[in-house]
Amino acid sequence: MRRILLWSVLTLSLAANVTVLILSVRAQVAASVPLGVPFFAAVAPDAEQRERILNLRQEFTAFRQTNLTRTEDLRGQLAELIKNDQPERARIDAVLAQIAETHAALQRRVVEHIMAVRGTLRPDQRPAYEEMMTRHLRAGIPMQGNCTSDAKPGSGR
């Protein structure tokens, strides 16, 4: 009994250490991606542009949340279908197709959002935005965090 308890504690300790290591590596990889300066500092929009961009971001965020909720619901349906003793492949494939469509819809909306933000900028502001957008898209990093981190009026940024 003691031996089983000891092995259980050792296994739990090892699992915890591996988890910490994985999280540490993930954090280092994420930190190594050059994000540059925050969006509003890099692009320096005027007040009207800032308001339009924040409105676009609010619309995008609402869409993203609706899309996420839909995807979560579909994944729940998929889990239920898979748990059946005799899974119905046709229904599983239909749910998988719906999940793929929610992913595609989000990707299309990301591109539309990026193009709309770019459309609010003057030609002299676009190179900084385009450089930031390219880095973020290549790395698969959402731009939203950098877009409004310094977006509060009167923040001095």
C-alpha positions as CSV (number, residue, x, y, z in Angstrom):
1,M,0.0,0.0,0.0
2,R,2.8,2.4,0.9
3,R,4.6,1.6,-2.3
4,I,1.5,2.4,-4.4
5,L,1.1,5.7,-2.5
6,L,4.7,6.6,-3.1
7,W,4.5,5.8,-6.9
8,S,1.3,7.8,-7.1
9,V,2.9,10.8,-5.5
10,L,6.0,10.5,-7.7
11,T,3.8,10.2,-10.8
12,L,1.8,13.3,-9.8
13,S,5.0,15.2,-9.1
14,L,6.4,14.3,-12.5
15,A,3.2,15.3,-14.2
16,A,3.2,18.6,-12.5
17,N,6.9,19.2,-13.4
18,V,6.2,18.3,-17.1
19,T,3.2,20.7,-17.1
20,V,5.3,23.5,-15.7
21,L,8.0,22.8,-18.3
22,I,5.5,22.9,-21.1
23,L,4.0,26.1,-20.0
24,S,7.4,27.7,-19.6
25,V,8.4,26.7,-23.1
26,R,5.2,28.0,-24.5
27,A,5.7,31.3,-22.7
28,Q,9.3,31.6,-24.0
29,V,8.2,30.8,-27.6
30,A,5.4,33.4,-27.4
31,A,7.8,36.0,-25.9
32,S,10.3,35.4,-28.8
33,V,7.8,36.5,-31.4
34,P,8.5,40.2,-32.1
35,L,5.3,42.0,-31.5
36,G,6.7,45.5,-31.7
37,V,4.9,48.5,-30.2
38,P,1.2,48.7,-29.5
39,F,-1.1,49.5,-32.4
40,F,-2.1,53.0,-31.5
41,A,1.5,54.0,-30.7
42,A,2.8,52.6,-34.0
43,V,0.1,54.0,-36.2
44,A,-0.8,57.2,-34.3
45,P,-4.4,57.6,-35.5
46,D,-6.3,60.8,-35.0
47,A,-9.4,60.9,-32.7
48,E,-11.8,60.1,-35.6
49,Q,-9.7,57.2,-36.8
50,R,-9.3,55.9,-33.3
51,E,-13.1,55.9,-32.7
52,R,-13.8,54.2,-36.1
53,I,-11.2,51.5,-35.3
54,L,-12.5,50.9,-31.8
55,N,-16.0,50.5,-33.3
56,L,-14.7,48.0,-35.9
57,R,-13.0,46.1,-33.1
58,Q,-16.2,46.0,-31.0
59,E,-18.1,44.6,-34.0
60,F,-15.4,42.0,-34.6
61,T,-15.2,41.0,-31.0
62,A,-19.0,40.5,-30.9
63,F,-18.8,38.3,-34.0
64,R,-15.8,36.4,-32.6
65,Q,-17.7,35.6,-29.4
66,T,-20.8,34.4,-31.3
67,N,-18.6,32.3,-33.5
68,L,-16.8,30.8,-30.4
69,T,-20.1,30.0,-28.7
70,R,-21.3,28.3,-31.9
71,T,-18.0,26.3,-32.2
72,E,-18.3,25.2,-28.6
73,D,-21.8,24.0,-29.1
74,L,-20.8,22.1,-32.2
75,R,-17.9,20.5,-30.4
76,G,-20.3,19.4,-27.7
77,Q,-22.6,17.8,-30.3
78,L,-19.6,16.1,-31.8
79,A,-18.6,14.7,-28.4
80,E,-22.1,13.3,-27.8
81,L,-22.2,11.7,-31.3
82,I,-18.8,10.1,-30.7
83,K,-19.9,8.6,-27.4
84,N,-22.7,6.6,-29.0
85,D,-22.2,2.9,-29.1
86,Q,-22.9,3.0,-32.8
87,P,-21.7,6.4,-34.0
88,E,-23.4,7.8,-37.0
89,R,-20.7,8.8,-39.4
90,A,-23.0,10.9,-41.6
91,R,-24.0,13.0,-38.6
92,I,-20.4,13.2,-37.3
93,D,-19.3,14.4,-40.8
94,A,-22.1,17.0,-40.9
95,V,-21.0,18.4,-37.5
96,L,-17.4,18.4,-38.6
97,A,-18.4,20.3,-41.7
98,Q,-20.2,22.9,-39.6
99,I,-17.1,23.3,-37.3
100,A,-15.0,23.8,-40.4
101,E,-17.4,26.5,-41.6
102,T,-17.3,28.3,-38.3
103,H,-13.5,28.4,-38.5
104,A,-13.6,29.6,-42.1
105,A,-16.1,32.3,-41.3
106,L,-13.9,33.5,-38.5
107,Q,-10.9,33.6,-40.8
108,R,-12.8,35.5,-43.4
109,R,-14.0,38.0,-40.7
110,V,-10.4,38.5,-39.5
111,V,-9.4,39.4,-43.1
112,E,-12.4,41.7,-43.4
113,H,-11.6,43.4,-40.1
114,I,-7.9,43.9,-41.0
115,M,-8.9,45.4,-44.4
116,A,-11.5,47.7,-42.7
117,V,-8.9,48.9,-40.2
118,R,-6.4,49.5,-43.0
119,G,-9.1,51.4,-44.9
120,T,-9.4,53.9,-42.0
121,L,-5.7,54.7,-42.1
122,R,-4.0,57.3,-44.2
123,P,-1.4,56.1,-46.7
124,D,1.5,57.3,-44.4
125,Q,0.1,55.3,-41.5
126,R,-0.3,52.0,-43.5
127,P,3.3,50.8,-43.6
128,A,3.5,50.5,-39.8
129,Y,0.1,48.7,-39.7
130,E,1.0,46.4,-42.5
131,E,4.3,45.4,-40.9
132,M,2.5,44.7,-37.6
133,M,-0.3,42.8,-39.4
134,T,2.2,40.7,-41.4
135,R,4.1,39.7,-38.3
136,H,0.9,38.8,-36.4
137,L,-0.6,36.8,-39.2
138,R,2.5,34.8,-39.9
139,A,2.9,34.0,-36.2
140,G,-0.8,33.3,-35.7
141,I,-1.1,35.8,-33.0
142,P,-4.3,37.8,-32.6
143,M,-3.8,41.6,-33.2
144,Q,-6.6,42.5,-30.8
145,G,-4.4,42.6,-27.7
146,N,-2.1,45.1,-29.3
147,C,-4.8,47.0,-30.9
148,T,-6.5,48.4,-27.8
149,S,-4.0,47.9,-25.0
150,D,-3.3,51.6,-25.3
151,A,-6.6,52.7,-26.7
152,K,-8.1,54.5,-23.8
153,P,-8.6,58.2,-24.5
154,G,-6.4,60.4,-22.5
155,S,-3.9,57.7,-21.8
156,G,-1.1,59.8,-23.4
157,R,-0.4,57.2,-26.1
